[in-house]
């Protein structure tokens, strides 16, 4: 995956191939240089993690000195073969899909796999892992050490050389190294010819599907919902919101920013469900009011997980809401759209995805561990109000730091405004949660009913959340008509 990603970048996204191929440089030298660019990161990672293990194996087994330089030579040959095969795979995939979209998908998958691997230990109970299970895993991996497997020839050759079995060792080592070099040379020649012939520069053109002229039948419920949306949301707002959602859907990097909080949210949700929903009260020697507050807190723990996941998404979308227009912002400025309508539409674009994601987490947790209808309604309202405050604060900082001159979408929401938006929204979120949950956790210990405590919490926290949404937008409202002016 490392070689594939680097080759995709240097062959198709760097933008210097046309210049290099027209320069008075041998074409073979250009491709060797590009392949070496892909080899170096992969080879460095292999040396970083592989050499301590392989050299330690040689030292512990008492292998002779020739073993150590041969390890470096073999790893170099395998890195060359991997880069050659990756170049052909890159060209085959780019012929079907655009290179930039392939890079977005690869980045998303790498981030997803990285966080899954890093958090998998949180869900694994190693204390219950039996020795027999570990033995089965090692026996499964030992099946790869087959006489007829080319993947085993390199390791066997090095072991034979280290033990002094020169005939078998040199034979398997030479066979593995020669096979790696042959794969590299064939891949190099094939990649060079395919690239120069333009085979990878043309995407497959699929015939357009004929648009059916049949009238779509809409059920009565769907029709009524559509009319309600049309009546409640003006056409101008609907147009801007739909346009922004279509733009966000086309760039998978907007989804990649959600990978980390989403993985963490799933991990901690599973951990909370596996705990059985019981608060740890020590030996029960604490005050009764403390024990009851701890039990009440455990009922609403899902709200924290939900807000942790939605906060990242809402903050990102709100900060980049105006900057994503780029050089095309003049279209919105010249359109018959008022400042209030434009800011409302951008607020909805940032608010709605986070709201849906947060509510999904709340509902999943409630279905797995029911806690009463009032708890569910209270949790949904807290998530809705907190996300509104987060969206308002980050939208204000996004307007103040709007950047329409970016050439890399990752730089839309950076700078001081993005940092301050994350800090201020995080502080306001913590303060809002304090206002929401302080009455709910402690008033029942004084004999106040749960419903009344929830209403008091919603009143205090809701007012603060709405203030956090309205005040930042009001402070930067006058800047919106002047955005984009030099």
Backbone torsions as a table, in degrees:
resi	resn	phi	psi	omega
1	UNK	NA	-34.1	178.1
2	UNK	-65.7	-47.9	179.1
3	UNK	-62.9	-40.3	179.6
4	UNK	-61.4	-47.2	-178.6
5	UNK	-64.9	-42.1	-179.4
6	UNK	-67.7	-41.9	179.5
7	UNK	-66.0	-37.8	175.8
8	UNK	-59.5	-39.6	-180.0
9	UNK	-69.2	-49.1	-172.4
10	UNK	-76.7	-26.7	-178.1
11	UNK	-87.6	-34.1	-170.7
12	UNK	-125.1	-24.5	-174.4
13	UNK	-107.8	-15.6	-179.5
14	UNK	-72.0	-32.2	177.3
15	UNK	83.3	10.8	-177.9
16	UNK	-110.3	1.1	-177.8
17	UNK	-65.5	-40.8	179.7
18	UNK	-62.0	-41.0	179.1
19	UNK	-66.0	-43.5	-177.8
20	UNK	-68.3	-37.6	-178.4
21	UNK	-72.2	-24.4	177.7
22	UNK	-91.6	-9.6	178.3
23	UNK	-76.6	158.5	179.7
24	UNK	-74.1	61.7	-179.8
25	UNK	-128.0	138.2	176.3
26	UNK	-57.5	136.0	-178.8
27	UNK	-60.0	-37.5	179.3
28	UNK	-61.2	-37.1	179.3
29	UNK	-65.5	-36.9	179.3
30	UNK	-62.9	-45.4	-177.4
31	UNK	-72.2	-35.4	176.0
32	UNK	-63.8	-40.6	177.9
33	UNK	-62.1	-42.7	179.8
34	UNK	-66.4	-39.5	178.4
35	UNK	-67.5	-36.2	176.9
36	UNK	-65.8	-33.4	175.0
37	UNK	-60.8	-36.2	178.6
38	UNK	-78.1	-27.3	-176.8
39	UNK	-75.6	-41.0	-171.3
40	UNK	-58.5	-48.6	178.0
41	UNK	-62.0	-42.5	-178.9
42	UNK	-66.2	-42.2	-179.4
43	UNK	-66.4	-36.7	178.5
44	UNK	-65.0	-43.1	177.9
45	UNK	-64.1	-38.7	179.4
46	UNK	-64.0	-42.8	178.8
47	UNK	-66.3	-38.7	-177.4
48	UNK	-62.7	-42.9	-176.0
49	UNK	-97.2	-23.8	-174.0
50	UNK	-92.7	-38.0	-175.9
51	UNK	-62.3	-44.4	178.3
52	UNK	-57.4	-37.3	-179.6
53	UNK	-71.2	-47.5	-175.5
54	UNK	-70.3	-42.1	177.4
55	UNK	-68.2	-37.0	176.5
56	UNK	-64.3	-37.3	176.1
57	UNK	-62.5	-43.1	179.1
58	UNK	-65.2	-39.4	-179.7
59	UNK	-68.6	-40.8	-178.1
60	UNK	-71.2	-31.5	-178.7
61	UNK	-90.2	-5.8	178.6
62	UNK	73.2	35.9	179.6
63	UNK	-69.4	155.2	179.3
64	UNK	-73.4	170.0	-171.7
65	UNK	-66.9	-24.9	-179.0
66	UNK	-66.4	-21.4	-178.9
67	UNK	-61.7	-38.2	-171.0
68	UNK	-71.4	-47.3	175.4
69	UNK	-66.7	-30.7	179.2
70	UNK	-67.9	-29.5	175.6
71	UNK	-61.3	-46.2	179.2
72	UNK	-62.6	-42.0	-179.6
73	UNK	-64.8	-42.2	-178.8
74	UNK	-66.6	-42.8	178.4
75	UNK	-62.8	-35.6	177.5
76	UNK	-64.6	-43.2	178.9
77	UNK	-64.4	-41.8	178.7
78	UNK	-65.5	-36.0	177.0
79	UNK	-65.8	-38.6	176.4
80	UNK	-62.3	-45.0	179.9
81	UNK	-62.9	-41.6	179.3
82	UNK	-63.3	-40.4	178.9
83	UNK	-66.5	-39.6	178.8
84	UNK	-63.5	-46.3	178.2
85	UNK	-65.0	-36.0	178.8
86	UNK	-64.2	-36.8	179.6
87	UNK	-62.7	-41.8	178.1
88	UNK	-67.6	-38.5	179.2
89	UNK	-65.9	-39.9	177.5
90	UNK	-60.4	-46.6	-177.9
91	UNK	-66.2	-36.9	178.7
92	UNK	-66.0	-40.2	-178.0
93	UNK	-74.7	-39.1	-178.7
94	UNK	-67.5	-24.8	176.0
95	UNK	-64.5	-27.3	-176.9
96	UNK	-98.2	-41.7	-175.9
97	UNK	-118.6	150.4	176.4
98	UNK	-61.8	144.2	-175.3
99	UNK	-63.1	-39.7	-177.5
100	UNK	-67.5	-37.5	178.2
101	UNK	-68.3	-36.1	176.4
102	UNK	-62.8	-40.0	178.2
103	UNK	-64.3	-38.6	178.7
104	UNK	-65.1	-44.6	179.3
105	UNK	-64.3	-40.9	179.9
106	UNK	-63.9	-43.5	178.0
107	UNK	-62.3	-39.1	178.2
108	UNK	-64.6	-44.3	-178.6
109	UNK	-67.9	-39.8	179.6
110	UNK	-63.7	-44.7	177.8
111	UNK	-62.8	-40.3	179.7
112	UNK	-63.9	-47.4	-179.4
113	UNK	-65.7	-36.8	-178.5
114	UNK	-63.1	-46.4	-177.2
115	UNK	-74.3	-30.6	175.3
116	UNK	-64.7	-44.0	179.8
117	UNK	-67.0	-38.7	-177.1
118	UNK	-70.8	-28.3	-176.9
119	UNK	-101.8	-4.4	-178.1
120	UNK	-64.0	-28.7	178.3
121	UNK	-64.9	-23.4	178.6
122	UNK	-68.4	-25.3	-176.4
123	UNK	-100.3	-5.1	-176.3
124	UNK	-100.7	129.2	177.2
125	UNK	-99.0	94.3	-175.9
126	UNK	-69.7	-20.5	179.4
127	UNK	-66.0	-26.2	-179.2
128	UNK	-93.8	4.8	-179.2
129	UNK	-79.5	113.1	-176.6
130	UNK	-75.1	150.9	176.2
131	UNK	-59.3	-32.7	179.3
132	UNK	-64.1	-37.0	178.3
133	UNK	-66.1	-42.3	177.2
134	UNK	-62.9	-39.0	178.3
135	UNK	-63.8	-37.8	177.6
136	UNK	-63.8	-38.5	178.5
137	UNK	-63.7	-44.8	-179.0
138	UNK	-68.2	-35.4	176.5
139	UNK	-66.4	-34.1	178.1
140	UNK	-66.0	-42.0	178.9
141	UNK	-71.0	-29.0	179.5
142	UNK	-68.4	-18.2	177.0
143	UNK	-65.4	-20.4	177.6
144	UNK	-70.3	-18.0	-178.2
145	UNK	-85.6	69.4	-177.4
146	UNK	-105.2	150.2	179.5
147	UNK	-63.0	-29.4	-174.9
148	UNK	-100.0	6.0	-179.3
149	UNK	-93.8	119.0	177.2
150	UNK	-60.6	-24.7	179.7
151	UNK	-68.3	-20.7	-178.6
152	UNK	-95.8	-13.2	-174.9
153	UNK	-65.8	-39.2	-177.5
154	UNK	-63.5	-48.9	-179.6
155	UNK	-64.6	-41.8	180.0
156	UNK	-65.0	-40.6	178.9
157	UNK	-61.2	-42.1	179.7
158	UNK	-66.8	-39.5	179.0
159	UNK	-65.2	-43.5	179.0
160	UNK	-62.7	-41.2	177.7
161	UNK	-63.2	-44.4	-179.7
162	UNK	-62.9	-33.7	-179.9
163	UNK	-85.2	-5.6	177.9
164	UNK	91.7	8.4	175.3
165	UNK	-86.1	83.4	-166.9
166	UNK	-67.7	-38.8	-176.1
167	UNK	-64.8	-54.8	179.5
168	UNK	-64.9	-39.2	-177.0
169	UNK	-65.7	-51.6	-179.1
170	UNK	-64.6	-36.4	-179.8
171	UNK	-63.9	-51.7	179.8
172	UNK	-67.3	-37.7	178.2
173	UNK	-63.0	-47.4	179.7
174	UNK	-64.6	-38.1	178.2
175	UNK	-64.2	-43.6	-179.7
176	UNK	-66.5	-46.0	-179.4
177	UNK	-65.5	-42.2	178.6
178	UNK	-63.6	-40.9	178.1
179	UNK	-63.4	-39.9	178.6
180	UNK	-63.9	-43.6	-179.9
181	UNK	-67.4	-37.6	178.0
182	UNK	-64.1	-43.7	177.6
183	UNK	-60.6	-42.0	-179.8
184	UNK	-64.5	-45.3	-177.6
185	UNK	-66.9	-43.5	178.7
186	UNK	-63.2	-42.8	178.8
187	UNK	-63.9	-40.1	179.9
188	UNK	-61.9	-48.8	-179.5
189	UNK	-64.8	-43.5	-179.2
190	UNK	-65.4	-43.6	-179.8
191	UNK	-64.1	-40.8	179.5
192	UNK	-62.6	-47.1	-178.6
193	UNK	-66.9	-41.5	-179.5
194	UNK	-66.5	-39.8	-178.9
195	UNK	-67.3	-45.5	-179.5
196	UNK	-68.1	-31.7	179.2
197	UNK	-75.3	-6.1	179.2
198	UNK	77.1	16.5	-177.0
199	UNK	-64.8	-32.6	-176.4
200	UNK	-94.9	-2.4	-177.7
201	UNK	-88.0	-7.4	-177.5
202	UNK	-115.1	118.8	176.5
203	UNK	-79.9	150.9	177.8
204	UNK	-65.7	132.1	-177.3
205	UNK	-98.9	117.1	-179.2
206	UNK	-96.7	138.6	178.6
207	UNK	-63.6	140.3	179.9
208	UNK	-69.9	140.6	178.3
209	UNK	-74.1	141.1	177.6
210	UNK	-71.5	131.7	-179.1
211	UNK	-76.6	124.7	179.5
212	UNK	-71.2	135.3	179.9
213	UNK	-93.5	5.5	179.8
214	UNK	-71.5	141.9	179.7
215	UNK	-74.0	127.1	179.2
216	UNK	-72.2	132.9	178.1
217	UNK	-90.4	124.9	-179.2
218	UNK	-110.2	130.1	179.2
219	UNK	-67.6	164.4	-178.9
220	UNK	-62.4	-39.6	179.0
221	UNK	-65.6	-44.3	178.9
222	UNK	-63.9	-38.2	178.5
223	UNK	-65.6	-40.9	-180.0
224	UNK	-66.9	-39.4	177.5
225	UNK	-64.7	-39.8	178.3
226	UNK	-62.8	-43.0	178.7
227	UNK	-65.8	-37.1	177.5
228	UNK	-63.0	-41.6	178.7
229	UNK	-65.2	-41.6	-179.7
230	UNK	-65.6	-34.4	-179.6
231	UNK	-76.2	-40.7	-174.6
232	UNK	-79.4	-31.1	-177.9
233	UNK	-114.0	121.0	179.5
234	UNK	-60.8	158.9	-175.8
235	UNK	-63.8	-35.0	-179.9
236	UNK	-63.0	-45.0	179.2
237	UNK	-65.0	-41.6	179.7
238	UNK	-60.9	-40.6	-178.9
239	UNK	-63.6	-45.4	-179.8
240	UNK	-67.4	-41.9	-179.1
241	UNK	-63.4	-45.8	-179.6
242	UNK	-64.4	-41.1	178.9
243	UNK	-60.8	-44.7	-179.6
244	UNK	-67.0	-38.0	178.6
245	UNK	-65.4	-36.6	177.0
246	UNK	-65.8	-39.1	177.9
247	UNK	-65.9	-43.0	179.9
248	UNK	-64.3	-35.3	-177.7
249	UNK	-68.8	-27.2	-176.4
250	UNK	-78.2	-18.6	-177.2
251	UNK	-113.4	108.9	-177.2
252	UNK	-71.0	-12.0	177.6
253	UNK	-66.6	-23.1	174.7
254	UNK	-68.3	-30.9	176.1
255	UNK	-79.2	-30.4	-178.6
256	UNK	-64.7	-26.0	176.6
257	UNK	-69.5	-13.7	-179.6
258	UNK	-93.4	-8.3	-172.3
259	UNK	-62.9	-51.0	-174.7
260	UNK	-61.4	-55.0	179.8
261	UNK	-63.6	-31.3	179.8
262	UNK	-67.5	-42.8	178.8
263	UNK	-65.1	-45.3	178.3
264	UNK	-61.2	-40.3	179.5
265	UNK	-61.8	-44.0	178.9
266	UNK	-64.9	-42.1	-178.9
267	UNK	-62.0	-49.6	-177.2
268	UNK	-71.7	-27.0	174.1
269	UNK	-65.6	-45.2	178.4
270	UNK	-63.5	-41.4	178.5
271	UNK	-62.5	-40.0	179.5
272	UNK	-66.8	-39.3	179.0
273	UNK	-69.9	-35.6	179.6
274	UNK	-70.0	-25.1	178.8
275	UNK	-72.8	-11.0	178.8
276	UNK	84.9	4.0	177.2
277	UNK	74.1	19.0	-179.5
278	UNK	-102.6	132.6	177.3
279	UNK	-76.5	142.2	177.8
280	UNK	-82.4	112.0	-175.3
281	UNK	-109.0	20.7	179.4
282	UNK	64.2	-130.8	180.0
283	UNK	-96.9	6.5	179.7
284	UNK	77.4	14.5	-178.5
285	UNK	-88.3	-3.0	-179.1
286	UNK	-73.9	169.2	177.3
287	UNK	-60.3	153.3	-177.8
288	UNK	-65.0	-38.7	-179.8
289	UNK	-63.7	-33.5	178.4
290	UNK	-69.7	-42.8	179.4
291	UNK	-63.7	-39.8	179.2
292	UNK	-68.9	-39.7	177.3
293	UNK	-63.0	-37.4	178.3
294	UNK	-65.9	-39.6	177.3
295	UNK	-65.9	-40.1	177.8
296	UNK	-64.8	-38.5	179.7
297	UNK	-62.6	-37.4	-178.8
298	UNK	-65.6	-25.9	177.7
299	UNK	-67.3	-28.8	-173.9
300	UNK	-110.9	17.2	-179.5
301	UNK	-64.4	-26.9	-179.9
302	UNK	-65.5	-24.1	179.1
303	UNK	-65.8	-40.9	179.0
304	UNK	-63.4	-41.9	178.4
305	UNK	-65.0	-42.4	-179.7
306	UNK	-62.7	-44.1	-179.9
307	UNK	-69.9	-32.7	176.7
308	UNK	-61.3	-39.8	-179.3
309	UNK	-73.8	-46.0	-174.7
310	UNK	-76.7	-25.3	-177.7
311	UNK	-60.5	-44.4	-179.3
312	UNK	-62.5	-43.8	-178.5
313	UNK	-68.1	-46.1	-179.1
314	UNK	-63.6	-42.4	-179.8
315	UNK	-62.2	-44.9	-179.3
316	UNK	-62.7	-48.3	-177.4
317	UNK	-66.6	-36.7	-179.2
318	UNK	-71.5	-40.2	-179.2
319	UNK	-65.8	-35.4	-177.6
320	UNK	-96.1	7.7	-171.6
321	UNK	-60.0	-47.0	179.5
322	UNK	-86.8	-35.7	-177.0
323	UNK	-65.5	-27.2	-177.9
324	UNK	-65.7	-16.7	177.5
325	UNK	-67.5	-29.7	178.2
326	UNK	59.4	-138.3	-178.9
327	UNK	-70.4	-9.8	-178.8
328	UNK	-92.3	10.4	-179.0
329	UNK	-63.8	-24.8	179.8
330	UNK	-61.3	-24.2	179.1
331	UNK	-64.8	-44.3	177.9
332	UNK	-68.6	-36.2	-179.6
333	UNK	-65.8	-36.0	-179.0
334	UNK	-86.2	-8.6	-180.0
335	UNK	-79.6	153.9	178.7
336	UNK	-75.7	65.8	-178.8
337	UNK	-125.0	127.9	179.0
338	UNK	-76.9	163.7	178.6
339	UNK	-61.0	-41.7	-179.8
340	UNK	-63.4	-43.0	179.5
341	UNK	-64.7	-41.6	-178.7
342	UNK	-65.5	-44.5	179.8
343	UNK	-67.4	-36.6	178.0
344	UNK	-65.1	-42.1	179.3
345	UNK	-63.7	-43.9	179.7
346	UNK	-65.6	-35.6	177.4
347	UNK	-65.0	-40.5	178.8
348	UNK	-65.9	-37.8	180.0
349	UNK	-63.0	-37.4	178.9
350	UNK	-79.7	-31.4	-171.4
351	UNK	-82.9	-43.3	-171.6
352	UNK	-64.3	-45.9	178.7
353	UNK	-61.2	-40.9	177.6
354	UNK	-65.7	-37.2	178.4
355	UNK	-63.8	-45.4	179.9
356	UNK	-63.6	-44.1	-179.5
357	UNK	-64.5	-43.0	179.0
358	UNK	-64.4	-41.8	179.2
359	UNK	-66.9	-34.0	177.2
360	UNK	-61.8	-43.1	178.0
361	UNK	-63.5	-41.7	180.0
362	UNK	-61.8	-45.6	-177.4
363	UNK	-67.0	-39.6	178.7
364	UNK	-63.6	-43.6	178.4
365	UNK	-65.1	-37.8	-179.3
366	UNK	-67.9	-40.1	178.6
367	UNK	-66.1	-34.8	179.5
368	UNK	-76.6	-28.8	-178.0
369	UNK	-145.6	81.8	-177.5
370	UNK	-59.5	142.2	-179.1
371	UNK	-137.9	19.1	-179.6
372	UNK	104.1	145.8	-177.4
373	UNK	-66.7	-37.8	-179.7
374	UNK	-64.8	-36.1	177.2
375	UNK	-64.9	-41.2	179.3
376	UNK	-63.5	-49.1	-179.0
377	UNK	-62.9	-42.9	178.8
378	UNK	-61.2	-44.0	-179.5
379	UNK	-64.0	-42.6	179.1
380	UNK	-62.7	-41.8	179.8
381	UNK	-67.7	-38.4	178.5
382	UNK	-63.1	-44.1	178.9
383	UNK	-63.2	-42.5	-179.6
384	UNK	-63.6	-45.3	-177.4
385	UNK	-71.4	-41.3	179.1
386	UNK	-64.0	-41.3	178.1
387	UNK	-65.4	-31.9	175.7
388	UNK	-63.7	-44.3	177.1
389	UNK	-63.3	-42.4	178.5
390	UNK	-61.7	-43.5	-179.5
391	UNK	-63.8	-42.1	-179.2
392	UNK	-64.5	-44.3	-179.1
393	UNK	-64.2	-48.6	-177.6
394	UNK	-70.3	-30.4	175.1
395	UNK	-65.7	-39.8	176.7
396	UNK	-60.7	-45.7	177.6
397	UNK	-68.7	-32.1	177.2
398	UNK	-66.2	-36.8	176.3
399	UNK	-69.9	-42.6	-178.9
400	UNK	-64.0	-34.0	-178.7
401	UNK	-110.8	30.4	-177.7
402	UNK	-60.0	134.8	-177.8
403	UNK	-127.4	115.0	-178.9
404	UNK	-107.4	8.0	-177.0
405	UNK	-111.1	14.7	-177.4
406	UNK	-71.3	150.0	173.1
407	UNK	-117.5	-5.2	176.9
408	UNK	-126.6	120.2	-177.5
409	UNK	-57.4	-22.6	-179.9
410	UNK	-71.6	-12.5	-178.2
411	UNK	-101.4	11.0	-178.5
412	UNK	-68.0	-42.7	-171.4
413	UNK	-111.9	28.1	-179.6
414	UNK	-92.4	-167.1	176.6
415	UNK	85.8	-168.0	-176.4
416	UNK	-66.3	-38.1	-178.2
417	UNK	-61.2	-43.0	178.8
418	UNK	-64.4	-40.6	179.5
419	UNK	-66.2	-46.0	180.0
420	UNK	-65.6	-37.9	178.6
421	UNK	-61.1	-42.7	178.8
422	UNK	-64.4	-41.8	-178.1
423	UNK	-67.7	-49.9	-176.2
424	UNK	-66.3	-42.8	179.7
425	UNK	-65.6	-35.7	176.6
426	UNK	-64.9	-41.4	177.8
427	UNK	-65.7	-43.9	178.8
428	UNK	-65.7	-35.3	177.1
429	UNK	-64.2	-44.4	178.5
430	UNK	-62.4	-41.5	179.6
431	UNK	-67.2	-39.1	178.4
432	UNK	-63.9	-42.5	178.4
433	UNK	-63.0	-35.1	176.1
434	UNK	-62.6	-43.0	179.0
435	UNK	-68.1	-36.0	-179.7
436	UNK	-69.2	-45.1	-166.2
437	UNK	-101.2	-15.6	177.5
438	UNK	-59.7	-48.0	176.6
439	UNK	-64.3	-37.3	-176.4
440	UNK	-69.2	-33.4	-176.7
441	UNK	-83.0	-36.7	-169.7
442	UNK	-108.5	-26.7	179.3
443	UNK	-64.4	-38.0	176.6
444	UNK	-60.3	-25.2	177.5
445	UNK	-70.8	-16.6	177.4
446	UNK	-97.5	5.8	178.5
447	UNK	97.2	2.2	178.3
448	UNK	-77.4	141.5	-178.8
449	UNK	-66.7	155.6	-178.8
450	UNK	-64.4	-39.8	-178.7
451	UNK	-64.6	-44.3	179.1
452	UNK	-65.1	-38.4	177.3
453	UNK	-62.9	-40.0	178.5
454	UNK	-65.8	-39.6	178.7
455	UNK	-65.1	-40.8	177.9
456	UNK	-64.4	-42.6	178.0
457	UNK	-63.5	-41.7	177.7
458	UNK	-64.5	-36.7	178.7
459	UNK	-64.9	-47.7	-177.8
460	UNK	-69.6	-51.4	-178.8
461	UNK	-68.7	-35.2	179.6
462	UNK	-65.3	-41.1	178.3
463	UNK	-62.5	-45.1	179.6
464	UNK	-64.2	-40.3	179.6
465	UNK	-64.9	-42.0	178.7
466	UNK	-66.8	-36.5	175.5
467	UNK	-63.1	-42.5	177.8
468	UNK	-63.3	-27.7	178.5
469	UNK	-80.7	-42.1	-171.0
470	UNK	-82.3	-43.5	-172.0
471	UNK	-62.6	-50.4	-179.3
472	UNK	-60.3	-38.4	179.8
473	UNK	-66.8	-39.2	179.4
474	UNK	-64.5	-35.2	-177.7
475	UNK	-68.8	-29.2	-177.1
476	UNK	-109.1	9.7	-176.5
477	UNK	-61.0	-39.3	-177.4
478	UNK	-70.5	-13.3	178.7
479	UNK	-79.2	-25.5	-173.2
480	UNK	-58.5	-46.1	-180.0
481	UNK	-63.9	-19.4	-176.3
482	UNK	-102.2	2.7	179.5
483	UNK	-64.5	141.2	179.1
484	UNK	89.2	-6.2	178.4
485	UNK	-84.3	136.9	-179.2
486	UNK	-77.7	NA	NA
